[in-house]
Structure formats: structure tokens, C-alpha cells
Amino acid sequence: MVASSLLSSIPGIRHGFGSASVLVPLELLPVWDSRPTKRQVHGTRIAAIHEPLQQAGEADGFHTAARSLPVSIITADCIPLLLARRDGSQIAAVHAGWRGLYDGIIPAALAAIGDGAPVVAAVGPTICASCYEISEELAEDFAQRFAALPRDVVLPAYRHLDLRAIAEHQLRTSGVEEIEHVGGCTCCARDAAGEHIYRSYRRGDRGSQMHSGLYITTKGEK
């Protein structure tokens, strides 16, 4: 299981990013049966989760201040973004593919969380720019959409998009200062035995996707 040292430093927060061998992070198993029912659609809707087994509908971000309620998302190459307030009072999980990033799902998630203690962000296993080739038209759209960034940051190579760089840009312009990138590339990362660590849509995996998420523990639980 992949974890973030930033999120791990917040008392009362349990989290994890899945992999090809462990699709559901072990840290989430104690509360997994309470997760909301949802359908991810590459949109920007952020659903507030208040109760176990909540019907969240179509959404790509989920936030809660309730204890022992997990918020999670599934990904293959898109960004799994986990957010938590530094005081452990609120959490969110966001599925951010190119459509979501282009349309501003990260600012939408931070707006949904609202004001409070500073937010910590962990960007999980995501396809890297070297592996992520897009159309020339889409590349130009992104260069124009994120003109505040140098072109070679958005597109480090011809028609290769850097999702992580755009996510970090959106986080920082929204006021998030503590950001950690963990897990490497879903498409090309391999373990010591040479096996792929993650499932990747771009690489041809069409099976179960990886889950990433977090929850706030009950009072008194470490």
C-alpha cells in the first residue's frame, strides 16, 4: 500500500492508495462497508457525505467531517487526490482526470470543504507525462487554459501532458501549501521483480480499478 507522510502526520486520519496487488488499501478495510455508493463521471461535482452507505449519485469528489465514514475514489491513470485539514476536522477524496482538471475539480473540492484549518494534499499514483500522450488539439487547449504556467511545465514534451503539474498548480493557487506526490507512475512503475505496481488504462488493463481514500477515526483512536 502507498501512503503519504503528510497525511500520516495528522492525528486521527487513516488513508491509503491502492495498487495492482492491493486494490483496496488495508487501512480502509475497517470502515469499507460504510462507503457511499457513487458513480464517477469525470465531472466536477463534489458530494458531501453524512451517513454510512449514502447514495452519492454522480460525483468525482467526496468530503466529510463525520468520523468513521470513508471517502474514496477509483482510478487507473487519473489523479487520486486526498485532502485533509491539518487539524483532522475534515477530509476529501477527489478523482481528477484531464477533464476534471481542465474544468476545475480541485478548486471546486476546496470550495466545497470551505474555510478552516490549512489543508494538506496528497497526490497519489498517476500516469506520468512521459507515458501520457494526448492529441495535438487537446495539448493546445491545455496550454491555453493554463497559460499562467510555462508551456514546458504543462507539456514537457510534444503532446505529453503533465497531470501532476496542473494539479499542484491548482492546489497552490487555491492556497494549499503542503503538497506531497507519492506512488510514481501508474503506467511504467515496476517493483523489484519487474512487475507493474499499478493498473493502467493506457497500458491496457481493463479489470478492477484501484481504490484510494481516507477517513477520520473515532474519538480516542490513534
C-alpha positions as CSV (number, residue, x, y, z in Angstrom):
1,M,0.0,0.0,0.0
2,V,1.2,3.5,-0.8
3,A,0.8,6.2,1.8
4,S,1.5,9.9,2.3
5,S,3.8,11.0,5.1
6,L,2.0,14.3,5.2
7,L,-1.4,12.7,5.8
8,S,0.2,10.2,8.2
9,S,1.3,13.2,10.3
10,I,-2.3,14.2,11.0
11,P,-3.6,12.6,14.2
12,G,-6.9,10.7,13.6
13,I,-6.6,10.3,9.9
14,R,-6.3,6.9,8.2
15,H,-5.6,6.7,4.5
16,G,-4.1,4.8,1.7
17,F,-3.7,4.5,-2.1
18,G,-4.4,1.1,-3.8
19,S,-2.1,-0.8,-6.1
20,A,-2.4,-3.8,-8.5
21,S,-1.8,-6.2,-5.7
22,V,-3.9,-4.5,-3.1
23,L,-6.8,-2.8,-4.8
24,V,-8.4,-1.6,-1.5
25,P,-5.8,-0.1,0.9
26,L,-5.7,-2.2,4.1
27,E,-6.1,1.0,6.2
28,L,-9.7,1.4,4.8
29,L,-10.9,-2.1,5.4
30,P,-12.3,-1.5,9.0
31,V,-14.8,1.0,7.5
32,W,-15.1,-0.1,3.9
33,D,-18.6,-1.4,4.2
34,S,-19.8,2.1,5.2
35,R,-18.5,3.8,2.0
36,P,-21.0,5.7,-0.1
37,T,-22.4,4.4,-3.3
38,K,-21.3,6.6,-6.2
39,R,-20.7,6.8,-10.0
40,Q,-17.6,8.7,-11.2
41,V,-18.3,10.5,-14.4
42,H,-15.2,12.8,-15.0
43,G,-17.2,15.8,-13.8
44,T,-16.6,18.4,-11.1
45,R,-19.5,17.7,-8.7
46,I,-18.3,17.3,-5.0
47,A,-20.7,15.3,-2.8
48,A,-20.9,15.9,0.9
49,I,-21.1,12.6,2.8
50,H,-23.0,12.5,6.1
51,E,-24.1,8.9,6.7
52,P,-23.0,5.3,6.0
53,L,-23.9,3.8,2.7
54,Q,-25.1,7.2,1.4
55,Q,-26.3,7.3,-2.2
56,A,-24.0,10.0,-3.6
57,G,-25.0,9.7,-7.2
58,E,-22.8,11.0,-10.0
59,A,-19.8,12.7,-8.5
60,D,-16.0,12.8,-8.7
61,G,-15.2,14.3,-5.3
62,F,-16.4,13.4,-1.8
63,H,-15.9,15.2,1.5
64,T,-16.9,14.7,5.1
65,A,-16.4,15.8,8.7
66,A,-18.0,12.7,10.1
67,R,-16.0,10.1,11.9
68,S,-15.6,6.6,10.7
69,L,-17.1,7.4,7.3
70,P,-14.7,6.7,4.4
71,V,-14.5,8.8,1.3
72,S,-12.8,7.1,-1.6
73,I,-12.4,7.2,-5.4
74,I,-11.3,4.7,-8.0
75,T,-8.6,5.4,-10.6
76,A,-6.4,3.7,-13.2
77,D,-4.3,6.6,-14.6
78,C,-6.1,9.7,-13.3
79,I,-5.0,11.5,-10.2
80,P,-6.3,10.2,-6.9
81,L,-6.1,13.3,-4.7
82,L,-6.6,13.0,-0.9
83,L,-7.2,16.1,1.2
84,A,-7.3,16.7,4.9
85,R,-7.4,19.7,7.2
86,R,-4.2,19.9,9.3
87,D,-6.4,19.7,12.5
88,G,-8.0,16.5,11.2
89,S,-11.5,18.0,11.2
90,Q,-12.4,17.4,7.5
91,I,-11.3,15.2,4.6
92,A,-11.9,14.8,0.9
93,A,-11.1,12.3,-1.9
94,V,-11.0,13.6,-5.5
95,H,-10.8,11.8,-8.8
96,A,-9.1,14.2,-11.2
97,G,-8.5,13.1,-14.8
98,W,-7.8,15.5,-17.6
99,R,-11.4,16.5,-17.9
100,G,-11.8,17.2,-14.2
101,L,-8.5,19.2,-14.1
102,Y,-9.5,21.2,-17.2
103,D,-12.9,22.1,-15.7
104,G,-11.5,22.9,-12.2
105,I,-12.5,20.0,-10.0
106,I,-9.7,20.8,-7.5
107,P,-10.8,24.4,-6.8
108,A,-14.4,23.0,-6.6
109,A,-13.3,20.5,-4.0
110,L,-11.5,23.1,-1.9
111,A,-14.5,25.4,-2.1
112,A,-16.8,22.6,-1.0
113,I,-14.7,22.0,2.0
114,G,-14.9,25.7,3.0
115,D,-12.9,27.7,5.4
116,G,-11.0,26.3,8.4
117,A,-7.6,24.9,9.3
118,P,-5.0,24.7,6.5
119,V,-5.4,21.8,4.0
120,V,-2.8,19.1,3.3
121,A,-2.8,17.4,-0.1
122,A,-1.5,14.1,-1.2
123,V,-1.4,13.4,-5.0
124,G,-1.3,9.6,-5.4
125,P,-0.1,7.3,-8.2
126,T,-0.8,8.9,-11.5
127,I,0.3,8.4,-15.1
128,C,3.5,10.4,-15.8
129,A,3.9,12.9,-18.6
130,S,6.3,10.6,-20.4
131,C,3.6,8.0,-20.6
132,Y,0.6,10.3,-21.2
133,E,0.4,11.3,-24.9
134,I,-2.7,13.3,-25.9
135,S,-4.0,14.8,-29.2
136,E,-2.4,18.0,-30.5
137,E,-5.7,19.8,-30.2
138,L,-6.1,18.8,-26.5
139,A,-2.5,19.7,-25.8
140,E,-3.0,23.2,-27.2
141,D,-6.3,23.6,-25.3
142,F,-4.4,22.8,-22.0
143,A,-1.5,25.2,-22.9
144,Q,-4.0,28.0,-23.4
145,R,-6.2,27.0,-20.4
146,F,-3.2,27.1,-18.0
147,A,-1.3,29.9,-19.6
148,A,-0.1,31.0,-16.2
149,L,2.3,28.1,-16.2
150,P,5.2,27.8,-18.6
151,R,4.3,25.8,-21.6
152,D,7.0,23.2,-20.9
153,V,5.6,22.6,-17.5
154,V,2.1,21.8,-18.8
155,L,3.6,19.9,-21.8
156,P,7.1,18.7,-21.0
157,A,7.3,17.1,-24.5
158,Y,5.3,17.3,-27.7
159,R,1.7,16.2,-26.9
160,H,2.6,14.9,-23.5
161,L,0.6,16.3,-20.6
162,D,1.7,16.6,-17.0
163,L,-1.4,16.0,-14.9
164,R,0.6,16.3,-11.6
165,A,2.0,19.7,-12.5
166,I,-1.5,21.0,-13.3
167,A,-2.9,19.6,-10.1
168,E,-0.2,21.2,-8.0
169,H,-0.8,24.5,-9.7
170,Q,-4.5,24.4,-8.9
171,L,-3.8,23.4,-5.3
172,R,-1.2,26.2,-4.8
173,T,-3.3,28.9,-6.4
174,S,-6.2,27.8,-4.1
175,G,-4.0,28.4,-1.1
176,V,-2.7,24.8,-0.3
177,E,0.9,24.9,0.8
178,E,1.6,21.4,2.0
179,I,1.5,19.1,-1.0
180,E,3.1,15.6,-1.4
181,H,3.4,13.5,-4.6
182,V,3.5,9.8,-3.8
183,G,3.5,6.5,-5.7
184,G,5.0,7.2,-9.0
185,C,3.6,6.4,-12.5
186,T,0.6,4.1,-12.9
187,C,1.8,3.1,-16.4
188,C,5.5,2.5,-16.1
189,A,6.4,2.0,-12.4
190,R,7.6,-1.6,-11.6
191,D,8.7,-3.4,-8.5
192,A,12.0,-5.2,-7.8
193,A,10.8,-8.2,-9.7
194,G,9.9,-6.2,-12.8
195,E,6.2,-6.4,-12.3
196,H,3.9,-3.4,-12.8
197,I,2.9,-1.9,-9.5
198,Y,-0.3,-0.4,-10.6
199,R,-3.2,-0.9,-13.0
200,S,-3.1,1.3,-16.0
201,Y,-5.8,2.0,-18.6
202,R,-3.2,3.3,-21.0
203,R,-1.3,0.1,-20.7
204,G,-4.3,-2.0,-21.5
205,D,-5.6,-3.0,-18.1
206,R,-9.4,-3.3,-18.2
207,G,-10.0,-5.1,-14.9
208,S,-10.7,-3.8,-11.4
209,Q,-9.5,-0.3,-10.7
210,M,-7.5,0.8,-7.7
211,H,-9.2,2.5,-4.7
212,S,-7.8,5.4,-2.7
213,G,-9.4,7.1,0.3
214,L,-9.3,8.1,3.9
215,Y,-11.4,8.5,7.0
216,I,-11.4,10.2,10.3
217,T,-11.1,7.8,13.2
218,T,-13.4,7.7,16.2
219,K,-12.5,9.7,19.3
220,G,-9.7,8.2,21.3
221,E,-8.5,6.0,18.4
222,K,-4.9,6.7,17.3
